[in-house]
Amino acid sequence: MNAPHPSEPAAPARTVRKAVVPAAGLGTRFLPATKATPKEMLPVVDKPAIQYVVEEAAAAGLDDVLMVTGRHKRAIEDHFDHAFELEQALAAKGDTVRLDAVRDPARLASIHHIRQGDPLGLGHAVLCARRHIGDQPFAVLLGDDLIDPRETLLSRMLDVRDRRLGSVVALMEVPPEQIHRYGCAAVEPTGDEDVVRVTGLVEKPAPQHAPSRYAVIGRYVLDPAVFGVLERTAPGRGGEIQLTDALQELAAGGTVHGVVFKGLRHDTGDKADYLRTVVRLACDRPDLGPEFVSWLRDFVAELEDTHAAHRRVAA
């Protein structure tokens, strides 16, 4: 966990204990694979993407996780439940490694589920969590964004919330040609290198209209005041209730800060980045990495030889 910055007072006891993981999307970018399988359950090496997200929440001390799901998402609930028959079969074989792997998802946190019903946008998914969250601050983790487990982004955001109150968003500087894929923040400095005050937010702006290159990535720590704003937020871009629009109203009141993240993040909602994520995490694994990296070097060399041969023929 990051040490307190010199300009910040000592933090009180951590006040955020609950996390919300929206997982009700249709996963259309990955059709036909997601026709019957939730996008969040697509494997990243040998774990579904959503398990990495819950592991991140648990590592930051968030021991109460609410998943907002939709129709045809039963596989998510099953994954984070016990599988007694499978566990008994593995125990009978003495396969303790796989037994622990099967049991781990259910042991990460106290996990709850609620269905969104109609896919009315991220803001609506967050609003569905109101009864479970109550009047407490809470974190929101989007399943498409995987943060490298060696990073401390979420813990840093929780610290900033405890010291500054209000809401906190994660920001990452992206090239101008990519800003249209994200919510974009107008910011001003606070005196801390990695913390800014968010003065405005725009959902997926054209590059020429973007107030900065700071993109909002899929981590939020929200004040419960956001629920009242979401209740009166009209559908915005795409006809959906946008969390960005609600945060824009809170930012106008000076109660939204951003933590600027410069670490390693994977966007598994994009096909090409999903493949890069699988390769990178496989290379990092001590049980897979050495053999896989050796094969990858040979494969890349073979590709280069093939391309060189094609160029010679074309010449």
Backbone as numpy.savetxt, mean C-alpha at the origin, in Angstrom:
# Nx Ny Nz CAx CAy CAz Cx Cy Cz
12.84 2.19 14.29 11.99 3.39 14.29 12.87 4.63 14.29
12.46 5.67 13.57 13.26 6.87 13.47 13.31 7.60 14.81
14.46 8.20 15.10 14.59 9.01 16.30 13.85 10.32 16.10
13.38 10.97 17.19 12.70 12.26 17.05 13.61 13.28 16.38
13.05 14.10 15.53 13.81 15.19 14.91 14.02 16.29 15.95
15.14 17.01 15.85 15.47 18.00 16.88 14.38 19.04 17.08
13.64 19.41 16.02 12.63 20.46 16.14 11.30 19.95 16.64
11.19 18.65 16.90 9.94 18.07 17.34 10.02 17.67 18.81
8.96 17.88 19.59 8.96 17.43 20.99 8.94 15.91 21.06
9.26 15.40 22.22 9.23 13.95 22.41 7.82 13.44 22.17
7.72 12.29 21.52 6.41 11.75 21.16 5.73 11.12 22.37
4.41 11.30 22.48 3.67 10.57 23.51 3.52 9.12 23.08
2.86 8.32 23.87 2.62 6.93 23.51 1.85 6.87 22.19
2.16 5.88 21.38 1.53 5.73 20.08 0.02 5.67 20.22
-0.69 6.51 19.44 -2.14 6.60 19.55 -2.87 5.81 18.47
-2.19 5.42 17.42 -2.84 4.73 16.30 -2.61 3.24 16.44
-3.70 2.48 16.50 -3.59 1.03 16.64 -4.32 0.28 15.54
-5.16 0.96 14.76 -5.98 0.29 13.77 -5.55 0.67 12.35
-5.73 -0.30 11.45 -5.41 -0.07 10.05 -6.58 -0.54 9.19
-6.79 0.13 8.08 -7.80 -0.24 7.10 -7.08 -0.57 5.80
-7.43 -1.72 5.21 -6.84 -2.15 3.94 -7.97 -2.28 2.92
-8.18 -1.28 2.06 -9.22 -1.38 1.03 -8.83 -2.45 0.00
-9.75 -3.38 -0.26 -9.45 -4.48 -1.18 -10.71 -4.89 -1.93
-11.46 -3.89 -2.39 -12.73 -4.18 -3.06 -12.69 -3.92 -4.56
-11.52 -3.52 -5.08 -11.43 -3.19 -6.50 -11.64 -4.41 -7.39
-11.96 -4.14 -8.65 -12.26 -5.20 -9.60 -11.02 -5.79 -10.26
-9.89 -5.11 -10.15 -8.65 -5.65 -10.72 -8.67 -5.78 -12.22
-9.29 -4.83 -12.91 -9.47 -4.96 -14.37 -8.16 -4.94 -15.14
-7.12 -4.32 -14.58 -5.84 -4.26 -15.31 -5.17 -5.62 -15.42
-5.62 -6.58 -14.61 -5.00 -7.90 -14.63 -5.94 -8.98 -15.15
-7.00 -8.59 -15.82 -7.85 -9.59 -16.46 -7.08 -10.31 -17.56
-7.31 -11.61 -17.79 -8.36 -12.44 -17.17 -7.95 -13.11 -15.86
-6.71 -12.88 -15.38 -6.27 -13.56 -14.16 -7.16 -13.23 -12.97
-7.73 -12.01 -12.97 -8.52 -11.57 -11.82 -10.02 -11.78 -12.04
-10.39 -12.54 -13.05 -11.81 -12.83 -13.25 -12.38 -13.59 -12.06
-11.65 -14.56 -11.55 -12.12 -15.37 -10.42 -11.20 -15.27 -9.21
-10.01 -14.66 -9.36 -9.05 -14.53 -8.27 -8.88 -13.06 -7.92
-9.05 -12.67 -6.66 -8.85 -11.26 -6.30 -7.45 -10.80 -6.67
-7.37 -9.59 -7.19 -6.06 -9.04 -7.56 -5.10 -9.07 -6.38
-5.63 -8.81 -5.19 -4.79 -8.76 -4.00 -4.19 -10.11 -3.64
-4.74 -11.19 -4.23 -4.26 -12.53 -3.94 -3.26 -13.03 -4.99
-2.95 -12.21 -5.99 -1.93 -12.63 -6.95 -0.61 -12.81 -6.22
0.11 -13.89 -6.51 1.33 -14.16 -5.73 2.48 -13.25 -6.10
3.20 -12.81 -5.10 4.47 -12.12 -5.26 5.52 -13.06 -4.69
6.14 -13.81 -5.53 6.97 -14.97 -5.21 6.05 -16.05 -4.64
5.96 -16.19 -3.33 5.11 -17.25 -2.77 4.13 -16.76 -1.71
3.90 -15.45 -1.67 2.89 -14.88 -0.78 2.00 -13.95 -1.59
0.70 -13.89 -1.28 -0.14 -12.92 -1.98 0.27 -11.49 -1.62
0.05 -10.59 -2.55 0.48 -9.20 -2.34 -0.08 -8.62 -1.06
-1.33 -8.94 -0.73 -1.96 -8.32 0.43 -1.32 -8.77 1.74
-0.67 -9.92 1.76 -0.02 -10.36 2.99 1.18 -9.46 3.32
1.91 -9.02 2.30 3.01 -8.09 2.54 2.50 -6.82 3.22
1.32 -6.35 2.79 0.75 -5.12 3.34 0.38 -5.31 4.81
-0.25 -6.43 5.13 -0.64 -6.69 6.52 0.61 -6.88 7.38
1.64 -7.51 6.85 2.89 -7.65 7.58 3.49 -6.28 7.90
3.40 -5.35 6.95 3.91 -4.00 7.18 3.15 -3.32 8.31
1.82 -3.45 8.29 1.01 -2.84 9.35 1.37 -3.44 10.71
1.49 -4.75 10.77 1.81 -5.41 12.04 3.19 -5.00 12.55
4.15 -4.87 11.63 5.51 -4.48 12.03 5.53 -3.07 12.62
4.58 -2.22 12.21 4.51 -0.85 12.73 3.66 -0.77 14.00
3.20 -1.92 14.52 2.45 -1.94 15.76 0.95 -1.81 15.61
0.45 -1.92 14.38 -0.99 -1.86 14.15 -1.54 -3.27 14.24
-2.17 -3.58 15.35 -2.56 -4.96 15.62 -4.05 -5.23 15.37
-4.76 -4.25 14.80 -6.18 -4.39 14.48 -6.35 -3.96 13.03
-6.63 -4.89 12.14 -6.68 -4.62 10.69 -8.06 -4.94 10.16
-8.68 -3.95 9.52 -9.97 -4.14 8.87 -9.77 -4.15 7.36
-10.20 -5.22 6.72 -10.14 -5.31 5.26 -11.51 -5.00 4.68
-11.54 -4.04 3.79 -12.78 -3.67 3.12 -12.78 -4.38 1.77
-13.60 -5.40 1.67 -13.59 -6.24 0.48 -14.90 -6.08 -0.29
-15.06 -6.88 -1.33 -16.27 -6.85 -2.14 -16.67 -8.26 -2.52
-17.64 -8.34 -3.41 -18.07 -9.65 -3.89 -16.91 -10.38 -4.55
-16.94 -11.69 -4.47 -15.93 -12.55 -5.09 -14.54 -12.36 -4.46
-14.49 -11.90 -3.20 -13.21 -11.70 -2.52 -13.05 -12.65 -1.33
-13.83 -13.73 -1.34 -13.80 -14.66 -0.20 -12.41 -15.25 0.01
-11.62 -15.36 -1.06 -10.28 -15.93 -0.93 -9.42 -15.13 0.04
-9.65 -13.82 0.13 -8.87 -13.00 1.06 -9.21 -13.39 2.50
-10.50 -13.53 2.78 -10.91 -13.94 4.12 -10.34 -15.31 4.47
-10.41 -16.23 3.52 -9.89 -17.58 3.78 -8.39 -17.57 4.04
-7.66 -16.71 3.32 -6.20 -16.69 3.47 -5.78 -16.28 4.88
-6.53 -15.35 5.48 -6.18 -14.87 6.81 -6.93 -15.60 7.92
-7.50 -16.74 7.58 -8.16 -17.60 8.55 -7.31 -18.86 8.73
-7.67 -19.68 9.70 -7.00 -20.96 9.88 -7.52 -21.97 8.85
-6.63 -22.84 8.40 -7.00 -23.91 7.47 -6.71 -25.23 8.19
-7.68 -25.66 8.97 -7.43 -26.76 9.91 -7.00 -28.05 9.20
-7.69 -28.42 8.13 -7.34 -29.67 7.44 -5.91 -29.62 6.91
-5.57 -28.49 6.27 -4.21 -28.34 5.73 -3.18 -28.34 6.85
-3.48 -27.63 7.93 -2.54 -27.58 9.06 -2.34 -28.96 9.67
-3.42 -29.72 9.80 -3.30 -31.07 10.35 -2.47 -31.97 9.44
-2.66 -31.84 8.12 -1.90 -32.65 7.18 -0.42 -32.32 7.25
-0.08 -31.03 7.33 1.33 -30.64 7.41 1.94 -31.05 8.75
1.15 -30.93 9.83 1.66 -31.34 11.14 1.93 -32.84 11.17
1.04 -33.63 10.54 1.23 -35.08 10.50 2.50 -35.46 9.75
2.87 -34.66 8.75 4.09 -34.93 7.98 5.34 -34.39 8.67
5.14 -33.61 9.73 6.29 -32.99 10.38 6.88 -31.85 9.59
6.08 -31.27 8.66 6.56 -30.19 7.80 6.35 -28.86 8.52
7.22 -28.55 9.46 7.03 -27.37 10.31 7.24 -26.06 9.54
8.09 -26.08 8.52 8.33 -24.85 7.75 7.06 -24.41 7.03
6.44 -25.32 6.29 5.21 -24.97 5.58 4.05 -24.76 6.56
4.06 -25.47 7.66 3.01 -25.28 8.67 3.04 -23.86 9.21
4.23 -23.37 9.54 4.35 -21.99 10.01 3.91 -21.00 8.93
4.27 -21.28 7.67 3.89 -20.37 6.58 2.38 -20.30 6.42
1.71 -21.43 6.63 0.25 -21.46 6.51 -0.41 -20.76 7.70
0.17 -20.90 8.88 -0.41 -20.30 10.08 -0.12 -18.80 10.20
0.98 -18.34 9.63 1.42 -16.96 9.84 0.37 -15.90 9.50
-0.34 -15.98 8.36 -1.30 -14.91 8.04 -2.34 -14.67 9.13
-2.83 -15.73 9.76 -3.85 -15.58 10.80 -3.27 -15.05 12.10
-1.94 -15.08 12.24 -1.31 -14.66 13.49 -0.76 -13.24 13.43
-0.87 -12.59 12.28 -0.25 -11.28 12.11 -0.91 -10.21 12.97
-2.24 -10.24 13.03 -3.00 -9.22 13.74 -4.41 -9.74 13.96
-5.21 -8.96 14.67 -6.64 -9.24 14.76 -7.28 -8.70 13.49
-7.70 -9.60 12.61 -8.13 -9.19 11.27 -9.64 -9.31 11.14
-10.25 -8.25 10.63 -11.70 -8.16 10.47 -12.01 -7.89 9.00
-13.23 -8.18 8.60 -13.64 -7.99 7.21 -15.00 -7.32 7.14
-15.15 -6.43 6.17 -16.44 -5.83 5.88 -16.52 -5.67 4.36
-17.72 -5.77 3.81 -17.87 -5.62 2.36 -18.32 -4.21 2.01
-17.71 -3.69 0.96 -18.05 -2.34 0.51 -19.43 -2.31 -0.16
-19.82 -3.40 -0.79 -21.09 -3.39 -1.51 -20.89 -2.91 -2.93
-21.09 -1.64 -3.16 -20.88 -1.06 -4.49 -19.50 -0.43 -4.56
-18.77 -0.64 -5.67 -17.43 -0.05 -5.80 -17.50 1.43 -6.13
-17.67 2.24 -5.10 -17.88 3.68 -5.28 -16.63 4.50 -5.02
-15.47 3.86 -5.00 -14.24 4.61 -4.87 -13.55 4.42 -3.54
-12.29 4.87 -3.48 -11.48 4.71 -2.28 -12.08 5.46 -1.10
-12.59 6.68 -1.35 -13.19 7.43 -0.26 -14.36 6.70 0.36
-15.18 6.08 -0.47 -16.33 5.33 0.04 -15.86 4.10 0.80
-14.80 3.43 0.32 -14.26 2.26 1.04 -13.79 2.65 2.43
-13.12 3.80 2.53 -12.68 4.28 3.85 -13.89 4.60 4.73
-14.91 5.20 4.16 -16.11 5.53 4.92 -16.80 4.28 5.47
-16.69 3.16 4.73 -17.28 1.91 5.21 -16.65 1.45 6.52
-15.45 1.93 6.83 -14.76 1.51 8.05 -15.15 2.32 9.28
-16.05 3.28 9.12 -16.32 4.24 10.19 -16.77 3.55 11.48
-17.68 2.61 11.39 -18.20 1.99 12.62 -17.09 1.22 13.34
-16.22 0.57 12.59 -15.14 -0.20 13.22 -14.10 0.73 13.85
-13.81 1.83 13.17 -12.75 2.73 13.64 -13.23 3.60 14.79
-14.48 4.07 14.72 -14.98 4.96 15.75 -14.34 6.34 15.65
-13.96 6.91 16.80 -13.39 8.26 16.81 -11.88 8.23 17.02
-11.24 7.18 16.53 -9.79 7.04 16.68 -9.07 7.37 15.37
-7.85 7.85 15.45 -7.04 7.96 14.23 -6.69 6.55 13.73
-6.43 6.43 12.45 -6.20 5.11 11.88 -5.33 5.23 10.63
-4.73 4.12 10.26 -3.92 4.07 9.05 -4.71 3.44 7.92
-4.40 3.83 6.70 -4.94 3.20 5.50 -3.76 2.75 4.64
-3.76 1.47 4.27 -2.69 0.91 3.44 -3.32 0.34 2.19
-2.92 0.83 1.03 -3.44 0.33 -0.23 -2.64 -0.88 -0.68
-3.35 -1.88 -1.17 -2.72 -3.16 -1.48 -1.81 -3.14 -2.69
-1.96 -2.14 -3.58 -1.11 -2.09 -4.78 0.31 -1.65 -4.46
0.48 -0.93 -3.36 1.78 -0.39 -2.99 2.46 -1.31 -1.98
3.59 -1.87 -2.36 4.39 -2.66 -1.43 5.62 -1.84 -1.07
5.81 -1.59 0.21 6.97 -0.86 0.70 7.99 -1.87 1.19
9.22 -1.72 0.78 10.26 -2.65 1.19 10.25 -2.80 2.71
10.26 -4.04 3.23 10.15 -4.23 4.69 11.30 -3.64 5.48
12.39 -3.29 4.81 13.51 -2.64 5.52 13.27 -1.15 5.72
12.24 -0.60 5.10 11.92 0.81 5.25 11.05 1.03 6.49
11.05 2.27 6.99 10.26 2.59 8.19 9.24 3.69 7.89
8.73 3.72 6.67 7.80 4.78 6.27 6.59 4.86 7.18
5.91 3.75 7.40 4.68 3.79 8.18 4.95 4.20 9.62
6.00 3.69 10.21 6.34 4.10 11.58 6.63 5.59 11.66
7.32 6.12 10.65 7.61 7.56 10.61 6.31 8.36 10.51
5.37 7.90 9.69 4.09 8.59 9.55 3.31 8.58 10.86
3.35 7.46 11.57 2.67 7.38 12.86 3.30 8.33 13.87
4.62 8.46 13.84 5.30 9.41 14.73 4.88 10.84 14.42
4.82 11.17 13.13 4.42 12.53 12.74 2.99 12.81 13.18
2.10 11.85 13.02 0.73 12.02 13.49 0.69 12.29 14.99
1.46 11.54 15.77 1.44 11.70 17.22 1.96 13.07 17.63
2.90 13.62 16.88 3.48 14.91 17.25 2.70 16.10 16.71
2.13 15.93 15.51 1.51 17.08 14.84 -0.01 16.96 14.75
-0.57 15.81 15.09 -2.00 15.54 15.00 -2.46 15.68 13.54
-3.76 15.78 13.32 -4.26 15.85 11.96 -4.03 14.56 11.19
-3.92 14.67 9.87 -3.71 13.53 8.99 -2.34 13.62 8.33
-1.84 12.47 7.93 -0.51 12.38 7.32 -0.60 11.51 6.07
-0.02 11.98 4.99 0.01 11.20 3.75 1.46 10.92 3.39
1.66 9.83 2.66 3.00 9.51 2.16 3.16 10.12 0.78
4.28 10.80 0.56 4.55 11.47 -0.70 5.84 10.94 -1.30
5.87 10.87 -2.62 7.07 10.43 -3.32 7.23 11.27 -4.58
8.41 11.77 -4.83 8.65 12.57 -6.03 8.72 11.65 -7.24
7.94 11.97 -8.27 7.90 11.16 -9.48 8.19 12.04 -10.68
8.60 11.45 -11.81 8.82 12.24 -13.02 7.52 12.92 -13.46
7.61 14.10 -14.09 6.39 14.83 -14.49 5.44 14.00 -15.35
5.99 13.15 -16.21 5.13 12.38 -17.11 4.35 11.29 -16.39
4.65 11.04 -15.10 3.93 10.02 -14.34 2.91 10.59 -13.36
2.92 11.91 -13.17 2.09 12.49 -12.10 0.60 12.32 -12.37
0.22 12.11 -13.62 -1.21 11.95 -13.94 -1.79 10.64 -13.39
-0.93 9.76 -12.91 -1.38 8.48 -12.36 -1.71 8.57 -10.87
-1.46 9.73 -10.25 -1.54 9.83 -8.79 -2.34 11.05 -8.36
-2.68 11.07 -7.06 -3.03 12.32 -6.43 -1.75 13.13 -6.26
-1.85 14.43 -6.43 -0.66 15.29 -6.39 -0.84 16.35 -5.32
0.23 16.62 -4.55 0.14 17.53 -3.41 0.89 18.83 -3.67
0.25 19.95 -3.30 0.95 21.22 -3.17 1.46 21.28 -1.73
2.72 21.66 -1.55 3.32 21.55 -0.22 4.12 22.80 0.13
4.39 22.92 1.43 5.31 23.95 1.91 6.15 23.32 3.03
7.39 23.80 3.22 8.28 23.17 4.20 7.82 23.39 5.63
8.30 22.51 6.51 7.98 22.61 7.94 9.21 22.84 8.81
10.38 22.71 8.25 11.59 22.75 9.06 12.21 21.39 9.25
11.44 20.33 8.99 11.96 18.96 9.01 12.13 18.50 7.57
13.28 17.93 7.29 13.63 17.61 5.90 12.62 16.68 5.25
12.09 15.72 6.00 11.21 14.73 5.39 9.73 14.98 5.65
9.39 16.12 6.26 7.99 16.43 6.56 7.62 17.76 5.92
6.48 17.78 5.22 5.97 19.01 4.60 4.53 19.21 5.05
4.08 20.45 4.94 2.66 20.73 5.16 1.97 20.69 3.80
0.88 19.94 3.72 0.14 19.82 2.48 -0.90 20.93 2.43
-0.81 21.79 1.42 -1.73 22.92 1.31 -2.83 22.68 0.29
-2.69 21.66 -0.53 -3.71 21.36 -1.52 -3.44 20.01 -2.16
-4.49 19.41 -2.73 -4.37 18.11 -3.38 -5.22 18.10 -4.65
-4.69 17.47 -5.69 -5.40 17.33 -6.96 -5.32 15.87 -7.37
-6.46 15.28 -7.76 -6.49 13.89 -8.15 -6.11 13.74 -9.63
-5.00 13.05 -9.89 -4.54 12.69 -11.24 -4.55 13.88 -12.20
-3.77 14.91 -11.90 -3.76 16.09 -12.78 -2.94 15.84 -14.04
-3.26 16.58 -15.08 -2.38 16.62 -16.25 -1.06 17.24 -15.83
0.07 16.80 -16.42 1.37 17.32 -15.98 1.45 18.84 -15.93
0.84 19.53 -16.89 0.93 20.99 -16.92 0.11 21.65 -15.82
-0.79 20.90 -15.19 -1.62 21.46 -14.11 -1.22 20.94 -12.73
-0.20 20.12 -12.66 0.22 19.55 -11.38 0.90 20.62 -10.53
0.52 20.75 -9.26 1.14 21.77 -8.40 2.56 21.42 -7.96
2.98 20.16 -8.15 4.33 19.74 -7.78 4.59 18.39 -8.43
5.71 17.80 -8.09 5.99 16.44 -8.53 5.81 15.44 -7.39
5.18 15.90 -6.30 4.97 15.03 -5.15 3.66 14.24 -5.33
3.80 12.94 -5.53 2.66 12.05 -5.69 2.28 11.45 -4.34
0.98 11.31 -4.11 0.49 10.63 -2.92 0.51 9.13 -3.21
1.30 8.40 -2.45 1.35 6.95 -2.62 0.48 6.30 -1.54
0.32 4.99 -1.60 -0.75 4.31 -0.88 -0.57 4.10 0.60
-0.16 5.12 1.34 -0.10 5.05 2.80 -0.64 6.35 3.38
-1.58 6.22 4.30 -2.21 7.37 4.94 -2.34 7.08 6.44
-2.25 8.12 7.24 -2.65 8.06 8.65 -3.67 9.17 8.81
-4.92 8.80 9.09 -6.02 9.74 8.98 -6.64 10.05 10.34
-6.97 11.32 10.50 -7.75 11.75 11.65 -9.20 11.34 11.43
-9.92 10.95 12.48 -11.32 10.53 12.29 -12.21 11.64 11.72
-11.74 12.89 11.72 -12.51 13.97 11.10 -12.75 13.71 9.62
-11.94 12.85 9.02 -12.10 12.57 7.59 -13.45 11.94 7.30
-14.03 11.22 8.26 -15.32 10.55 8.01 -16.43 11.57 7.75
-16.47 12.64 8.55 -17.48 13.66 8.34 -17.34 14.34 7.00
-16.11 14.54 6.56 -15.88 15.15 5.25 -16.30 14.20 4.14
-15.94 12.92 4.27 -16.30 11.95 3.24 -17.82 11.82 3.08
-18.54 11.96 4.18 -19.99 11.84 4.11 -20.61 12.87 3.17
-20.01 14.04 3.07 -20.57 15.09 2.24 -19.76 15.33 0.95
-18.79 14.44 0.70 -17.97 14.58 -0.51 -18.73 14.02 -1.71
-18.94 14.83 -2.70 -19.64 14.39 -3.91 -18.72 13.54 -4.76
-19.28 12.65 -5.58 -18.44 11.88 -6.50 -17.59 12.82 -7.36
-16.34 12.44 -7.54 -15.42 13.26 -8.31 -14.95 12.53 -9.55
-13.65 12.51 -9.75 -13.07 11.90 -10.93 -13.53 10.44 -11.06
-13.97 10.06 -12.26 -14.43 8.71 -12.51 -15.77 8.38 -11.89
-16.49 9.43 -11.38 -17.78 9.19 -10.75 -17.66 8.51 -9.39
-16.46 8.52 -8.79 -16.23 7.87 -7.51 -15.99 8.90 -6.41
-16.21 8.48 -5.18 -15.91 9.33 -4.03 -14.42 9.23 -3.75
-13.71 10.31 -3.98 -12.25 10.29 -3.92 -11.76 10.71 -2.53
-10.90 9.90 -1.96 -10.27 10.27 -0.69 -9.46 11.55 -0.85
-8.86 11.74 -2.02 -8.08 12.94 -2.28 -8.93 14.20 -2.10
-10.19 14.16 -2.56 -11.06 15.33 -2.44 -11.34 15.66 -0.97
-11.55 14.64 -0.16 -11.78 14.87 1.27 -10.53 15.44 1.94
-9.38 14.90 1.59 -8.13 15.40 2.17 -7.84 16.83 1.72
-8.29 17.19 0.53 -8.13 18.56 0.06 -8.84 19.53 1.01
-10.05 19.17 1.45 -10.78 20.03 2.38 -10.04 20.12 3.72
-9.51 18.99 4.20 -8.77 19.02 5.46 -7.47 19.81 5.31
-6.83 19.69 4.14 -5.58 20.42 3.91 -5.82 21.93 3.93
-6.98 22.36 3.44 -7.29 23.78 3.46 -7.34 24.33 4.88
-7.62 23.46 5.84 -7.63 23.86 7.24 -6.29 23.72 7.92
-5.27 23.31 7.17 -3.92 23.23 7.71 -3.64 22.01 8.55
-4.45 20.94 8.39 -4.30 19.78 9.29 -3.77 18.54 8.57
-3.15 18.71 7.41 -2.59 17.57 6.69 -1.10 17.80 6.47
-0.31 16.79 6.84 1.13 16.82 6.60 1.52 15.65 5.69
2.67 15.76 5.11 3.17 14.69 4.27 4.56 14.27 4.70
4.81 12.97 4.64 6.16 12.44 4.85 6.72 12.10 3.47
7.84 12.70 3.14 8.46 12.48 1.83 9.29 11.21 1.90
8.92 10.26 1.08 9.55 8.94 1.09 10.51 8.82 -0.08
11.74 8.39 0.21 12.76 8.24 -0.84 13.26 6.80 -0.92
12.53 5.89 -0.30 12.97 4.50 -0.26 12.41 3.68 -1.40
12.38 2.37 -1.18 12.02 1.42 -2.22 10.54 1.07 -2.11
9.81 1.30 -3.21 8.37 1.03 -3.28 8.08 0.29 -4.58
7.13 -0.64 -4.51 6.72 -1.39 -5.69 5.24 -1.14 -5.95
4.88 -0.92 -7.20 3.49 -0.72 -7.59 3.00 -1.99 -8.27
2.38 -2.88 -7.49 1.95 -4.15 -8.07 0.63 -4.03 -8.82
0.07 -2.82 -8.90 -1.11 -2.60 -9.71 -0.79 -2.38 -11.17
0.48 -2.27 -11.50 0.94 -2.10 -12.87 1.61 -3.40 -13.32
1.25 -3.91 -14.50 1.75 -5.22 -14.91 3.28 -5.27 -14.95
3.89 -4.28 -15.58 5.35 -4.31 -15.70 6.02 -4.21 -14.33
5.49 -3.34 -13.47 6.10 -3.20 -12.14 5.82 -4.43 -11.28
4.68 -5.06 -11.49 4.39 -6.32 -10.79 5.47 -7.35 -11.11
5.81 -7.47 -12.38 6.85 -8.43 -12.77 8.20 -8.05 -12.19
8.50 -6.74 -12.20 9.77 -6.30 -11.61 9.81 -6.59 -10.11
8.66 -6.44 -9.45 8.58 -6.71 -8.01 8.88 -8.18 -7.72
8.27 -9.06 -8.49 8.51 -10.49 -8.28 9.99 -10.82 -8.46
10.60 -10.27 -9.50 12.01 -10.55 -9.77 12.89 -9.99 -8.64
12.62 -8.76 -8.25 13.46 -8.13 -7.21 13.36 -8.89 -5.88
12.13 -9.23 -5.47 11.97 -9.92 -4.19 12.52 -11.34 -4.25
12.41 -11.97 -5.41 13.01 -13.30 -5.54 14.53 -13.21 -5.43
15.12 -12.19 -6.01 16.58 -12.02 -5.93 17.03 -11.75 -4.50
16.17 -11.10 -3.71 16.53 -10.78 -2.32 16.42 -11.98 -1.39
15.75 -13.03 -1.82 15.51 -14.18 -0.94 16.76 -15.05 -0.84
17.23 -15.33 0.39 18.43 -16.17 0.52 18.21 -17.59 0.02
16.96 -18.09 0.05 16.71 -19.45 -0.41 16.54 -19.54 -1.92
16.25 -18.42 -2.58 16.01 -18.41 -4.02 17.03 -17.56 -4.78
17.50 -16.50 -4.13 18.29 -15.49 -4.82 19.51 -15.98 -5.57
20.43 -16.71 -4.91 21.67 -17.09 -5.61 21.42 -17.87 -6.91
20.57 -18.88 -6.85 20.29 -19.66 -8.05 19.52 -18.84 -9.09
18.56 -18.04 -8.64 17.75 -17.27 -9.56 18.57 -16.18 -10.24
19.44 -15.51 -9.48 20.28 -14.45 -10.05 21.23 -15.04 -11.09
21.79 -16.21 -10.81 22.66 -16.87 -11.77 21.91 -17.17 -13.07
20.69 -17.71 -12.93 19.88 -17.98 -14.13 19.54 -16.69 -14.86
19.24 -15.64 -14.10 18.84 -14.37 -14.70 19.99 -13.77 -15.52
21.22 -13.88 -15.00 22.38 -13.38 -15.76 22.51 -14.13 -17.08
22.39 -15.45 -17.01 22.50 -16.25 -18.24 21.38 -15.92 -19.21
20.18 -15.71 -18.69 19.04 -15.41 -19.55 19.21 -14.07 -20.25
19.67 -13.05 -19.50 19.88 -11.73 -20.08 20.98 -11.78 -21.14
22.06 -12.52 -20.85 23.14 -12.66 -21.83 22.63 -13.34 -23.10
21.79 -14.35 -22.93 21.22 -15.05 -24.08 20.34 -14.11 -24.91
19.54 -13.29 -24.22 18.71 -12.31 -24.92 19.56 -11.33 -25.72
20.64 -10.84 -25.11 21.51 -9.88 -25.79 22.16 -10.51 -27.01
22.56 -11.77 -26.89 23.15 -12.46 -28.04 22.13 -12.61 -29.16
20.90 -12.95 -28.79 19.84 -13.12 -29.80 19.54 -11.81 -30.50
19.45 -10.73 -29.73 19.18 -9.42 -30.33 20.33 -8.98 -31.23
21.56 -9.25 -30.80 22.72 -8.89 -31.63 22.70 -9.65 -32.95
22.33 -10.94 -32.88 22.25 -11.74 -34.10 21.18 -11.20 -35.04
20.06 -10.80 -34.50 18.97 -10.23 -35.32 19.42 -8.94 -35.97
20.18 -8.12 -35.23 20.66 -6.87 -35.81 21.63 -7.12 -36.95
22.47 -8.15 -36.78 23.42 -8.46 -37.86 22.69 -8.92 -39.11
21.66 -9.75 -38.92 20.89 -10.23 -40.07 20.18 -9.07 -40.77
19.61 -8.15 -39.95 18.90 -7.02 -40.53 19.83 -6.08 -41.29
21.09 -6.03 -40.84 22.06 -5.15 -41.52 22.46 -5.75 -42.85
